[in-house]
Amino acid sequence: MWAYSYRIGLGLNTNMFLEANHKTLKYSYLLKKINNRVDKCIQALLHRTRDSLFQRLIRLCKGTERTARSAEISKSHRRGCGINKELIHCVEDGTWHVYTVSDRPPYTVTYTENSCTACPLSCTECKICVHSCVCSCTDNLIKGNLCEHIHAVEISKGTVKLPMQDRFCRESSVQELTQIVAQQTSGAGSTVDYRAALEDRLTIVQQLARSANSETAGSLLVSFDKLIKEMRAGIASQKELVGPHFPVTSAPPNETCRIQRQFQSVRKTCEKKEHSFATPSCAEIETTIQDLLGSGNSS
């Protein structure tokens, strides 16, 4: 999300979602085997993308699509319903100020000219998406969420709910995903085997060479010598592409990959101190008795 140009030495970062996706790719699609070829990795990624699109398509058809971003938008809408309309003032066309109970400056809500069709990051009640409004609060600027101030402005404007628009957006999303899945499914079986096609061409050349006379064979031989030189140069340049930053592994393709490292939670847990009373030893019992007898005699 942020450019690495001003974060020198940071390198790649990971999270739980990326690790879970990597584990699914390695164990379910690569069958826990070491992968040495780029084409197999790309094929596994395409299959993973196709299955993810199918899963999202099923959720959209069932109407049970629920993500963390949509849940945050719903929470912001409920918070926006609690803001008083008297605290919302229109400054100019497309710009609103939302005041708070505290003495801080008001939040500025500005409407943009961006219009999205079937945007998944939208509020079903206010009929707006995250690209149509901008607010000066941190919830919108940093997190990219539809904050409660934007919802409050829409509620104060008296936006009428249109139930048919949700159905239209959902159906358009389903149609779009269906077209993408159909294109990937049709393109998966249309891969061209260039080696088999090259062998077919060589078979045709052999048949033509048998039927050619001596003069035609001599002229064709010179052309074939040039073609062989070009093929050797192409294969040599292909071998030179393997640089030191792409090491060639010698592991067999049927070797099982190493177990993925398990990440532990970094949340700080409250340490519970258990107070237990241990059984006193014989020496401690005798010392306690003598102390009690001594205190009795002194009294």
C-alpha positions as CSV (number, residue, x, y, z in Angstrom):
1,M,0.0,0.0,0.0
2,W,2.9,2.4,0.8
3,A,5.9,3.0,-1.5
4,Y,9.1,1.4,-0.4
5,S,11.3,4.2,-1.8
6,Y,11.4,6.0,1.6
7,R,11.5,2.8,3.7
8,I,15.0,1.5,2.9
9,G,15.8,-2.0,4.2
10,L,12.3,-2.9,5.2
11,G,11.8,-5.6,2.6
12,L,8.8,-7.8,2.1
13,N,6.2,-8.0,4.9
14,T,3.6,-10.7,5.6
15,N,0.5,-11.2,7.6
16,M,-1.9,-13.9,8.6
17,F,-4.1,-13.6,5.5
18,L,-1.1,-14.0,3.2
19,E,0.3,-16.9,5.1
20,A,-3.1,-18.7,5.0
21,N,-3.3,-18.1,1.3
22,H,0.2,-19.4,0.8
23,K,-0.6,-22.5,2.9
24,T,-3.7,-23.3,0.8
25,L,-1.7,-22.8,-2.4
26,K,1.2,-25.1,-1.2
27,Y,-0.8,-27.9,0.4
28,S,-4.0,-27.9,-1.7
29,Y,-2.8,-27.0,-5.2
30,L,0.8,-28.0,-5.2
31,L,0.0,-31.2,-3.1
32,K,2.8,-30.5,-0.6
33,K,5.5,-31.1,-3.3
34,I,8.5,-28.9,-4.0
35,N,7.9,-26.7,-7.1
36,N,10.8,-26.0,-9.4
37,R,9.0,-24.7,-12.4
38,V,7.4,-21.3,-13.0
39,D,4.7,-22.6,-15.4
40,K,3.4,-25.0,-12.7
41,C,3.3,-22.2,-10.2
42,I,1.4,-19.9,-12.5
43,Q,-1.0,-22.7,-13.3
44,A,-1.6,-23.2,-9.6
45,L,-2.2,-19.5,-9.1
46,L,-4.7,-19.4,-11.9
47,H,-6.6,-22.4,-10.5
48,R,-6.6,-20.7,-7.0
49,T,-7.9,-17.4,-8.6
50,R,-10.6,-19.4,-10.5
51,D,-11.8,-21.2,-7.3
52,S,-11.8,-17.9,-5.4
53,L,-14.0,-16.3,-8.0
54,F,-16.4,-19.3,-7.9
55,Q,-16.6,-19.0,-4.1
56,R,-17.4,-15.3,-4.3
57,L,-19.9,-15.9,-7.1
58,I,-21.7,-18.4,-4.8
59,R,-21.8,-16.0,-1.9
60,L,-23.1,-13.2,-4.2
61,C,-25.9,-15.5,-5.5
62,K,-26.9,-16.5,-2.0
63,G,-26.7,-12.9,-0.7
64,T,-24.4,-13.8,2.2
65,E,-21.4,-11.8,1.1
66,R,-20.0,-10.3,4.3
67,T,-16.5,-9.0,4.7
68,A,-14.6,-7.0,7.4
69,R,-14.8,-3.9,5.3
70,S,-18.6,-4.2,4.8
71,A,-19.0,-4.8,8.5
72,E,-17.1,-1.6,9.3
73,I,-19.3,0.3,6.9
74,S,-22.4,-1.0,8.7
75,K,-21.0,0.0,12.1
76,S,-20.2,3.5,10.8
77,H,-23.8,3.8,9.5
78,R,-25.2,2.9,13.0
79,R,-22.9,5.5,14.6
80,G,-23.9,8.1,12.0
81,C,-27.6,7.6,12.9
82,G,-26.7,8.8,16.4
83,I,-25.3,12.2,15.2
84,N,-27.7,15.1,15.7
85,K,-28.8,16.9,12.5
86,E,-28.2,20.3,14.1
87,L,-24.5,19.6,14.2
88,I,-24.4,19.3,10.4
89,H,-24.1,22.4,8.3
90,C,-23.8,22.9,4.5
91,V,-20.9,25.2,3.7
92,E,-21.2,25.2,-0.1
93,D,-22.3,23.0,-2.8
94,G,-20.8,19.5,-2.2
95,T,-19.1,20.5,1.1
96,W,-20.4,19.9,4.6
97,H,-19.2,20.5,8.1
98,V,-19.9,18.0,10.9
99,Y,-19.4,19.3,14.4
100,T,-18.8,17.2,17.5
101,V,-19.6,17.7,21.1
102,S,-16.0,18.5,21.9
103,D,-14.2,21.8,21.1
104,R,-12.2,20.4,18.2
105,P,-12.6,21.8,14.7
106,P,-15.4,20.3,12.6
107,Y,-14.9,17.4,10.2
108,T,-15.2,18.4,6.5
109,V,-17.1,16.1,4.2
110,T,-16.6,16.7,0.4
111,Y,-18.4,15.0,-2.4
112,T,-16.3,14.0,-5.4
113,E,-17.3,13.4,-9.0
114,N,-16.2,9.7,-8.9
115,S,-19.1,7.3,-9.6
116,C,-18.8,3.6,-9.3
117,T,-21.0,0.9,-10.7
118,A,-21.7,-2.0,-8.3
119,C,-19.0,-1.0,-5.9
120,P,-18.6,-3.7,-3.1
121,L,-17.5,-1.0,-0.6
122,S,-20.8,0.8,-0.5
123,C,-23.6,1.4,2.0
124,T,-26.8,-0.3,1.0
125,E,-28.9,2.2,2.9
126,C,-27.2,5.5,2.0
127,K,-26.4,4.4,-1.6
128,I,-22.9,5.8,-1.6
129,C,-19.4,4.1,-1.8
130,V,-16.0,5.0,-0.5
131,H,-15.0,6.7,-3.7
132,S,-17.9,9.2,-3.8
133,C,-17.0,11.1,-0.6
134,V,-14.0,12.3,1.3
135,C,-13.9,13.2,5.0
136,S,-11.1,14.8,7.0
137,C,-11.3,12.2,9.8
138,T,-8.7,9.4,10.2
139,D,-11.3,6.7,9.7
140,N,-11.7,7.8,6.1
141,L,-8.3,9.2,5.2
142,I,-6.2,6.4,6.6
143,K,-8.5,3.4,6.9
144,G,-10.5,4.2,3.7
145,N,-13.8,3.5,5.5
146,L,-17.1,5.2,5.1
147,C,-17.0,7.1,8.4
148,E,-20.0,8.1,10.5
149,H,-19.7,11.7,9.3
150,I,-20.5,10.8,5.7
151,H,-23.4,8.6,6.8
152,A,-24.7,11.5,9.0
153,V,-24.6,13.9,6.0
154,E,-26.5,11.5,3.8
155,I,-29.1,10.9,6.6
156,S,-29.5,14.6,7.1
157,K,-30.1,15.1,3.3
158,G,-33.0,12.6,3.5
159,T,-31.7,10.0,1.1
160,V,-34.5,7.7,0.1
161,K,-33.7,4.0,0.2
162,L,-34.1,2.2,-3.2
163,P,-34.3,-1.5,-2.6
164,M,-34.2,-2.4,-6.3
165,Q,-30.7,-0.8,-6.6
166,D,-29.2,-3.4,-4.3
167,R,-30.5,-6.2,-6.5
168,F,-29.3,-4.5,-9.6
169,C,-25.8,-4.0,-8.2
170,R,-25.6,-7.6,-7.0
171,E,-26.8,-9.0,-10.3
172,S,-24.3,-6.9,-12.2
173,S,-21.5,-8.2,-10.0
174,V,-22.7,-11.7,-10.6
175,Q,-22.7,-11.2,-14.3
176,E,-19.3,-9.7,-14.3
177,L,-17.8,-12.5,-12.2
178,T,-19.5,-15.1,-14.4
179,Q,-17.9,-13.6,-17.5
180,I,-14.4,-13.6,-15.9
181,V,-14.8,-17.2,-14.7
182,A,-16.0,-18.3,-18.2
183,Q,-13.0,-16.7,-19.9
184,Q,-10.6,-18.4,-17.5
185,T,-12.3,-21.7,-17.8
186,S,-12.3,-21.6,-21.6
187,G,-8.7,-20.4,-21.8
188,A,-7.5,-23.1,-19.4
189,G,-7.9,-25.9,-22.0
190,S,-6.6,-23.9,-25.0
191,T,-2.9,-24.1,-24.2
192,V,-0.7,-24.7,-27.3
193,D,1.9,-27.5,-27.2
194,Y,4.6,-26.0,-29.3
195,R,6.9,-29.1,-29.0
196,A,4.3,-31.3,-30.5
197,A,3.7,-28.8,-33.3
198,L,7.4,-28.6,-34.0
199,E,7.6,-32.4,-34.2
200,D,4.7,-32.3,-36.7
201,R,6.6,-29.8,-38.8
202,L,9.7,-31.9,-38.8
203,T,7.7,-34.9,-40.0
204,I,6.4,-32.9,-42.9
205,V,9.9,-31.8,-43.8
206,Q,11.1,-35.4,-43.8
207,Q,8.4,-36.3,-46.2
208,L,9.2,-33.4,-48.5
209,A,12.9,-34.2,-48.4
210,R,12.3,-37.7,-49.7
211,S,10.3,-36.4,-52.7
212,A,12.7,-33.5,-53.6
213,N,15.4,-33.8,-56.4
214,S,19.1,-33.1,-56.0
215,E,19.0,-29.4,-57.1
216,T,16.1,-28.5,-54.8
217,A,17.7,-30.5,-51.9
218,G,20.9,-28.5,-52.3
219,S,19.2,-25.1,-52.0
220,L,17.0,-26.3,-49.1
221,L,20.1,-27.6,-47.3
222,V,21.6,-24.1,-47.1
223,S,18.4,-22.7,-45.7
224,F,18.2,-25.5,-43.1
225,D,21.8,-24.7,-42.0
226,K,20.8,-21.1,-41.3
227,L,17.8,-22.3,-39.4
228,I,19.8,-24.7,-37.3
229,K,22.2,-21.8,-36.4
230,E,19.3,-19.6,-35.3
231,M,17.8,-22.4,-33.2
232,R,21.1,-23.0,-31.5
233,A,21.5,-19.3,-30.8
234,G,18.0,-19.1,-29.4
235,I,18.5,-22.1,-27.1
236,A,21.9,-20.6,-25.9
237,S,20.3,-17.3,-25.1
238,Q,17.5,-19.1,-23.2
239,K,20.1,-20.8,-21.0
240,E,21.8,-17.4,-20.3
241,L,18.6,-16.0,-18.8
242,V,19.0,-18.1,-15.7
243,G,20.9,-15.6,-13.5
244,P,22.5,-15.9,-10.1
245,H,19.3,-14.4,-8.5
246,F,17.3,-17.4,-9.8
247,P,19.1,-20.4,-8.5
248,V,18.3,-23.7,-10.1
249,T,17.4,-26.3,-7.5
250,S,18.3,-29.9,-7.8
251,A,15.4,-31.3,-5.7
252,P,13.3,-34.0,-7.3
253,P,9.7,-33.0,-8.2
254,N,8.2,-35.6,-5.9
255,E,10.0,-34.4,-2.8
256,T,7.7,-33.2,0.0
257,C,8.1,-29.6,0.9
258,R,9.1,-28.5,4.3
259,I,6.4,-27.8,6.9
260,Q,5.3,-24.2,6.9
261,R,6.3,-22.3,10.0
262,Q,3.5,-21.6,12.4
263,F,3.1,-18.0,13.5
264,Q,2.2,-17.2,17.1
265,S,0.0,-14.4,18.3
266,V,1.9,-11.2,19.4
267,R,-0.9,-10.0,21.7
268,K,0.1,-9.3,25.2
269,T,-1.6,-11.6,27.7
270,C,-2.2,-10.7,31.3
271,E,-0.1,-12.9,33.5
272,K,-2.1,-14.4,36.3
273,K,-0.1,-14.7,39.6
274,E,-1.2,-17.7,41.5
275,H,-0.7,-17.4,45.3
276,S,-0.3,-20.9,46.8
277,F,0.7,-21.8,50.4
278,A,3.2,-24.6,50.6
279,T,3.1,-27.3,53.3
280,P,5.7,-26.3,56.0
281,S,8.6,-28.6,56.7
282,C,9.4,-30.2,60.1
283,A,12.0,-27.6,60.9
284,E,9.6,-24.8,60.2
285,I,6.9,-26.5,62.4
286,E,9.4,-26.8,65.3
287,T,10.5,-23.2,64.9
288,T,6.9,-22.0,64.9
289,I,6.1,-24.1,68.1
290,Q,9.1,-22.7,69.9
291,D,8.2,-19.1,68.9
292,L,4.7,-19.6,70.2
293,L,5.9,-21.2,73.5
294,G,8.4,-18.4,73.9
295,S,5.8,-15.8,73.4
296,G,3.6,-17.6,76.0
297,N,6.3,-17.8,78.6
298,S,7.2,-14.1,78.2
299,S,3.6,-13.1,78.7
